[in-house]
Amino acid sequence: MDTTKKIYSPDELQSSEPIHPGEMLKDELEARGMSQRKFASLIGISYSVLNEVINGKRPITTEYALKIEAATGIAANIWRGLQADYDMQMARSNSKLAAVLDNIRKSVAVL
């Protein structure tokens, strides 16, 4: 019986399609029965900005994360962590960046 454990690289553990944290915020607002317009007004940003966040067109910045935390009780570092994870997945899926990273890895491997 083989008891060795496979070690996965970060690329192997990524979902096939990154999920923007705005989608999670949308789910949270729906669960609370709160409209985007009301939430935007509550946290002091325009509806269009909140809608862009929810639709993945804008990131959840530190400022937005703190405002969301104040309104929902969900820690700002969770929102920022979700955004950082999303950004990393997007960067890893960028083929041009992947080629650059491969070249870097190859060049340091010979050192």
Residue frames relative to the residue before (quaternion, step in Angstrom):
aa qw qx qy qz dx dy dz
M 1.0000 0.0000 0.0000 0.0000 0.00 0.00 0.00
D 0.3333 -0.7502 0.5445 0.1722 3.53 -0.80 1.06
T 0.1146 -0.8251 0.5521 0.0355 3.60 -0.55 1.16
T 0.4323 0.6927 -0.4775 0.3245 3.57 1.22 0.19
K 0.3203 -0.7407 0.5631 0.1778 3.50 -1.09 0.75
K 0.4148 -0.6837 0.5398 0.2627 3.53 -1.02 0.82
I 0.2409 -0.7381 0.6128 0.1473 3.53 -1.00 0.86
Y 0.2525 -0.7907 0.5469 0.1096 3.53 -0.71 1.15
S 0.3957 -0.6745 0.5646 0.2641 3.53 -1.10 0.72
P 0.6598 -0.5105 0.3528 0.4237 3.62 -1.17 0.41
D 0.6155 0.5599 -0.3559 0.4254 3.61 1.05 -0.68
E 0.6739 0.5093 -0.2973 0.4450 3.58 1.03 -0.75
L 0.7071 0.4787 -0.2570 0.4527 3.58 1.15 -0.53
Q 0.5351 0.6406 -0.4051 0.3730 3.58 1.23 -0.09
S 0.4986 -0.6259 0.4985 0.3332 3.54 -1.09 0.69
S 0.6321 -0.5645 0.3679 0.3827 3.56 -1.16 0.50
E 0.7847 0.1120 -0.0686 0.6058 3.58 1.09 -0.62
P 0.4118 -0.7231 0.4915 0.2569 3.60 -0.56 1.10
I 0.2742 -0.7488 0.5834 0.1540 3.55 -1.09 0.76
H 0.3599 -0.7329 0.5407 0.2024 3.55 -0.64 1.16
P 0.5327 -0.6528 0.4253 0.3304 3.62 -0.92 0.81
G 0.5171 0.6327 -0.4168 0.3983 3.58 1.22 -0.30
E 0.6035 0.5486 -0.3543 0.4575 3.58 1.12 -0.64
M 0.6546 0.5022 -0.3096 0.4727 3.57 1.04 -0.77
L 0.6172 0.5243 -0.3373 0.4800 3.55 1.10 -0.71
K 0.6186 0.5403 -0.3382 0.4594 3.58 0.99 -0.79
D 0.6539 0.5067 -0.3047 0.4720 3.59 0.94 -0.92
E 0.6452 0.5273 -0.3150 0.4545 3.58 1.00 -0.86
L 0.6633 0.4938 -0.3104 0.4689 3.59 0.92 -0.85
E 0.6390 0.5190 -0.3245 0.4659 3.58 0.99 -0.81
A 0.6505 0.5178 -0.3163 0.4568 3.60 0.96 -0.85
R 0.7066 0.4319 -0.2474 0.5029 3.56 1.12 -0.66
G 0.4300 -0.7203 0.4464 0.3113 3.59 1.28 -0.08
M 0.5030 0.6531 -0.4170 0.3829 3.57 1.13 0.63
S 0.4139 -0.7068 0.5161 0.2505 3.56 -0.89 0.92
Q 0.6172 -0.5358 0.4243 0.3898 3.54 -1.27 0.43
R 0.6386 0.5406 -0.3297 0.4374 3.57 0.96 -0.83
K 0.6744 0.4872 -0.2966 0.4689 3.57 0.89 -0.92
F 0.6617 0.5049 -0.3103 0.4593 3.58 0.94 -0.87
A 0.6291 0.5355 -0.3319 0.4553 3.58 0.96 -0.85
S 0.6591 0.5018 -0.2976 0.4746 3.56 0.94 -0.91
L 0.6421 0.5495 -0.3091 0.4362 3.56 0.98 -0.90
I 0.7777 0.3363 -0.1860 0.4975 3.59 0.89 -0.89
G 0.5339 -0.6997 0.3636 0.3052 3.57 1.28 0.18
I 0.5826 0.5082 -0.4284 0.4678 3.56 0.99 0.84
S 0.5949 -0.5784 0.4011 0.3881 3.55 -1.16 0.41
Y 0.6265 -0.5382 0.4114 0.3856 3.53 -1.23 0.53
S 0.6608 0.5233 -0.3259 0.4280 3.59 0.89 -0.88
V 0.6320 0.5121 -0.3362 0.4746 3.61 1.02 -0.71
L 0.6627 0.4908 -0.3136 0.4708 3.60 0.85 -0.91
N 0.6479 0.5226 -0.3227 0.4505 3.58 0.94 -0.84
E 0.6415 0.5089 -0.3206 0.4761 3.59 1.04 -0.72
V 0.6128 0.5186 -0.3451 0.4861 3.60 1.06 -0.68
I 0.6854 0.4957 -0.2847 0.4509 3.57 0.79 -1.03
N 0.7300 0.4051 -0.2325 0.4988 3.59 1.07 -0.70
G 0.5665 -0.6599 0.3567 0.3411 3.58 1.25 0.35
K 0.5036 0.6609 -0.4187 0.3664 3.58 1.20 0.38
R 0.7411 0.2180 -0.1506 0.6169 3.57 1.34 -0.23
P 0.4601 -0.6751 0.4924 0.3003 3.57 -1.10 0.59
I 0.4627 -0.5890 0.5575 0.3582 3.53 -1.30 0.21
T 0.2247 -0.7953 0.5552 0.0937 3.54 -0.29 1.31
T 0.6896 -0.4440 0.3560 0.4478 3.56 -1.30 0.11
E 0.6461 0.5218 -0.3183 0.4571 3.58 0.96 -0.86
Y 0.6672 0.4846 -0.3053 0.4762 3.59 0.87 -0.91
A 0.6346 0.5434 -0.3297 0.4397 3.58 0.97 -0.87
L 0.6617 0.4970 -0.3062 0.4705 3.58 0.97 -0.82
K 0.6482 0.5030 -0.3145 0.4774 3.58 1.02 -0.76
I 0.6400 0.5088 -0.3207 0.4783 3.59 1.00 -0.82
E 0.6227 0.5396 -0.3311 0.4598 3.58 1.02 -0.81
A 0.6634 0.5142 -0.3079 0.4480 3.58 0.87 -0.95
A 0.7271 0.4472 -0.2379 0.4634 3.57 1.03 -0.82
T 0.7968 0.3196 -0.1507 0.4902 3.60 1.03 -0.74
G 0.4253 -0.6916 0.4786 0.3343 3.58 1.13 -0.54
I 0.5404 0.5794 -0.4145 0.4478 3.59 1.28 0.07
A 0.5236 -0.7017 0.3906 0.2844 3.55 -0.56 1.25
A 0.5583 -0.6328 0.4401 0.3068 3.54 -1.01 0.93
N 0.6451 0.5321 -0.3397 0.4304 3.59 0.99 -0.75
I 0.5750 0.5533 -0.3871 0.4619 3.60 1.16 -0.39
W 0.6710 0.4907 -0.2986 0.4689 3.59 0.88 -0.93
R 0.6706 0.4836 -0.2999 0.4760 3.59 0.96 -0.86
G 0.6292 0.5298 -0.3325 0.4613 3.59 1.08 -0.70
L 0.6369 0.5176 -0.3186 0.4742 3.56 1.00 -0.81
Q 0.6523 0.5037 -0.3121 0.4726 3.57 1.01 -0.84
A 0.6480 0.5128 -0.3205 0.4631 3.60 0.96 -0.84
D 0.6407 0.5182 -0.3201 0.4674 3.59 0.98 -0.82
Y 0.6454 0.5150 -0.3107 0.4709 3.57 0.97 -0.88
D 0.6589 0.5116 -0.3079 0.4575 3.57 0.89 -0.95
M 0.6523 0.5107 -0.3132 0.4643 3.60 0.98 -0.83
Q 0.6486 0.5077 -0.3200 0.4682 3.60 0.94 -0.81
M 0.6468 0.5104 -0.3204 0.4674 3.57 0.97 -0.81
A 0.6567 0.5025 -0.3104 0.4688 3.58 0.95 -0.84
R 0.6641 0.5067 -0.3070 0.4560 3.60 0.95 -0.85
S 0.6947 0.4650 -0.2820 0.4707 3.59 1.10 -0.57
N 0.5157 0.6319 -0.4113 0.4070 3.59 1.31 -0.02
S 0.3671 -0.7764 0.4680 0.2086 3.60 -0.36 1.22
K 0.6258 0.5267 -0.3513 0.4557 3.62 1.02 -0.66
L 0.6607 0.4850 -0.3028 0.4865 3.56 0.94 -0.84
A 0.6179 0.5525 -0.3427 0.4421 3.60 1.00 -0.81
A 0.6485 0.5093 -0.3162 0.4691 3.60 0.98 -0.81
V 0.6383 0.5149 -0.3210 0.4736 3.60 0.98 -0.82
L 0.6657 0.5044 -0.2997 0.4611 3.57 0.91 -0.91
D 0.6249 0.5303 -0.3330 0.4662 3.59 1.02 -0.77
N 0.6547 0.5057 -0.3099 0.4686 3.57 0.96 -0.84
I 0.6291 0.5198 -0.3324 0.4729 3.58 1.01 -0.77
R 0.6635 0.5088 -0.3081 0.4538 3.58 0.87 -0.94
K 0.6542 0.5097 -0.3096 0.4651 3.58 0.98 -0.86
S 0.6821 0.4947 -0.3044 0.4443 3.60 0.92 -0.84
V 0.6982 0.4380 -0.2938 0.4841 3.62 0.98 -0.66
A 0.5625 0.6124 -0.3910 0.3946 3.60 1.17 -0.41
V 0.6924 0.4650 -0.2748 0.4783 3.61 1.11 -0.59
L 0.5323 0.6436 -0.4098 0.3667 3.61 1.18 -0.19
